[in-house]
Amino acid sequence: MNKMSEEKKSITLHIAQQAFKMNIPVEHEEMYRTAERRIHQYMRTLSEKTNITDNFTLLGYAAINFALNEVNLIGKQKFVDNDLKDCLKKIQEVVNEALAKS
């Protein structure tokens, strides 16, 4: 393992007026900060659209939204993986046929 991947950094994320302290790999900090911003943005947008002001409720809706996005992405990835495997098998068959003829 290289030294960079072993380095940890202590950060605090603020979500729904709660502080979440964690030790993360140094190279992942921007990913965590981006996630924090996305949660804030989703909660702010939902609050403006629905007039919901309770942070726990907003956070619950955000969790549901992000979990649904993950489920959707996993489903799409499986489709892409299977589609890719099928295409690669077809390419392999064509290559094998071409090699058999030569």
N, C-alpha and C positions, 0 to 999 in steps of 0.2 A: 504494500500500500504506500502511496506517496504521502508526504507530509501534509499537503493541502487537504486531502480527504479526511485526515485524522483531526484536523483543527476544528474545534468547536467554538461557538460564540454564544454568549448569553444575550437573548433579546426579549423584549416585552411587546406583545401585540395587544392592541386595545380593540376589543370587539364588544359592541353593545354596552359600553361603559364598564367593561370588566377587563382587568389586566390578566394576560396570560403570559407567564414567564416560562421560557424554555431554552434549552441548549440545543443548538442546531449546527449542522456542518456549515462552516463559513461560506462555502460556495453556494449554499441554498438560501441565503438571506433574502436576496431580491425576490425569489419565488414566494417566500413567506410574506414579504411586504406587499407584493402584488395581490396575493390572496386576501390579505387584510383590506386593501383598497377595494377589491371587488365585492367583498362582503359589505363594507360600508356603503358602496354605491348601490348595491341591490336593496339594502335596507332603506336607504334614503329615497330611492325611486318608488319602492313599494309604499312607504309612508306617505309620500306626496300623492300617489294615485288613490290610496285607500283611506287616508287619514288615520291609519293605525299609528299609535304613538308608543305603545308598550314594547320596549326593547326585546323582552323575552318572546313575545309573539312574532315580532319582525325577524328575530334570529331563528325561530322555528320555521317560518316560511322560507327563509334563506337556506336553511339546512335541507329542507325538502326540495327546493329548487336545484341546489347544487348536486344533491344525491340523484335526482332525476336526470340531470345533465350527464352525470357519470354513467348511470345505467344505459342511457341512450348512446353515449360514446363507446361503451364496451360492446354493445350490440353492433354498432357500425364497424368497430374494429374486427369483430369476429367475422362479419360479412366480408370485409376487405381481405382479411387473412384467408378465408376459404376461397374467395374469388381469385386471389393471387395464386394460391396453391393450384387451383384448377387450370389457370393460364400457364403456369410453369410446367404442369404435367403435359399440357398440349404442346408446348414448345419442346419439351424433352422428347415427346413422341415424334415430332417433325424432324428434330435433329437425328434421332436414332434411325428413322427411315432414310434420311439423306445419307447417313454414314453407311447404312446397309447397302445402298445402291452404288456406292463408290468403290 
